[in-house]
Amino acid sequence: MISKNPQSLAIQTSALSRTFGSLIAVDHLSLKVNPGTIFGFLGPNGAGKTTTIRLLLGLLTPTSGQGKVLGFDTRTQADQIRAHTGALLENSGIYERLSAEHNLEFYGRIYQMSPSEREERIKDLLVQMDLWERQKELAGNWSRGMKQRLALARALFHKPRLVFLDEPTAGLDVVSASEIRKYLQILVEQENITVFLTTHNMAEVEEICSQVAVIKNGRLIAQGSPRELRSRKNGHRIVIEGSGFSEKLFSIIHERPELQVVKQASDQLVLEPIGQTDGSDLISWLVQNGVRINEVRHERESLEDVFINLIEE
């Protein structure tokens, strides 16, 4: 059931579903997104991420279930939702034959902002996006990274309380992607904006997202902070580099109940401990049986590893 006080949440859905004929694109999805956070919405291609965003924006009507965005019902108050949110989806919304300044001026007029508000907001955003010195240039002549920063400025121009971003750093160089991530963090910290982010970059998620939801085939399969998702399993791996591993040794190791073999090769053995073992007795045993060990590393499972495991399970 939807909470009686939905205004306390930026987004709340209850068993939200959408079908297209026999295809179930979103399947009984229940989410809660706190305001003033960066929420990562993850899943493989075709998982239902974009359909979910369109449902939340009121661009699609759900087949069943409920959704509220900023306290507005997605079925009956879609216009209010879009008035208070911004979106940067697969289409950037940038007019390449217009200058950066005129692009933002156009959107400011759409949102019925006064001339003084438009002028102030254009300068503020272009300065923050490091585009002010090139405001008169045609956007079509810019690099992909510059266009993406302008597209983000467009999505934020009317000072929305919530912004939906669909892979905003995809295809960008390292510097441009880092700049966009930093700006998103500043937005959340200084303006209390909520960011609903889809991305395939797990390092990006770990860096900026406080909460994460993972969907597969339209269904929610995990939700929590990146740290909570990593702790779903032990997440501790022992990587042993060396030489002298044999099939006979591998078969004996497979029989040890306190260790799970993740990877084995002629020069490497990767183990996942079960329980509190640190593998020191195994290392001594390997040395005694002729293995020459060059390096032993204890690693924590990354969010990318967790994500892959969740999708494959």
Buried (B, 14 or more C-beta within 10 A) or exposed (E): EBEEEBEEBBBBBBBBBBBEEEEBBBBBBBBBBEBBBBBBBBBBEEBBBBBBBBBBBBBBEBBEBBBBBBBBBBBEBBEBBBEBBBBBBEEBBBBEEBBBBBBBBBBBEEBEBEEEBBBEBBBBBBEBBEBBEBBEBBBEEBEEBBBBBBBBBBBBBBEBBBBBBBBBBBEBEEEBBBBBBEBBBEBBEEEEBBBBBBBBBBEBBBBBBBBBBBBBBBBBBBBBBBEEBBBEEBBBBBBBBBEBBEEEBEEEBEEBEEBBEBEBEEEBBBBBBEEEBEBEEBBEBBEEEEBEBEEBEEEEBBBBBBBEEBBEE
